[in-house]
Amino acid sequence: MTGSSSEEADGPPNIAERRREMLIFLALAFGIWPIVAVGVVGGFGFLVWMFQLIAGPPGPPAGY
């Protein structure tokens, strides 16, 4: 291949690179993404709560 860097060699990746990739994967899988997921779900719950605070709870109108 022309223009390929030394990181794109045809041989197997070295141990240091594999360890670095595994640490990055573990940080993403068990650290960052769970925090993002909790934030998204919590943010949606907060938006629903604020909407209901303004518009009232769901259900039939009062007087029925």
N, C-alpha and C positions, 0 to 999 in steps of 0.2 A: 504494500500500500504506500502510496506517496503521500507525504505530509502527515504521517501518523506520528504521534508523540511516543515517548518511551513508556508511558503508562498503558498504551494500547498494544503492547507486545503480544506475540502469538503464544507465548509460554503461559503456564499457570500463574495466577497472582501470588505474590510472595506472602509470607505469613503476616508481616506487619500490616499490609494492605487489607488482608482478610480480617484481621483482628479489628482494625479501624472501622471497616464496613459493618462488622457485627456489633460493635459498640454503638455506632450510629443507628443501626436498626433497632437495637434494644432501647435506646433513648427515645426513639420515635414511637415504638410500639407500646412501651410501658410507661412513658413519661409524658411526652408532648401530646399525643393524640387523645389519651384519656382526659387530660385537662381541657383540651379543645372541645371534646364531646360533652363534658359536664357543663362547660360554658355555654355551648349552643343550646342544650336542653334547658338550662337555667335561664338563659336569656329569653327563650320562647315562653317559658312559664311566667316570667316577669312581664312580658308584653301582654299575655292573656290576662294576667292579674290587673294590670293598669287599664286595659280595655274594659274589663268588667267593672272596675272602679268608676269609670266614666259612663259607660252605657248600661250598667246594671247587669245582674246575673242572667244567664240564659233561662228560658222557660216562657210559659204563657204570660201575657200582660196581667197586671194586677186587676182584680175585679172579677175574675172568673172562678 
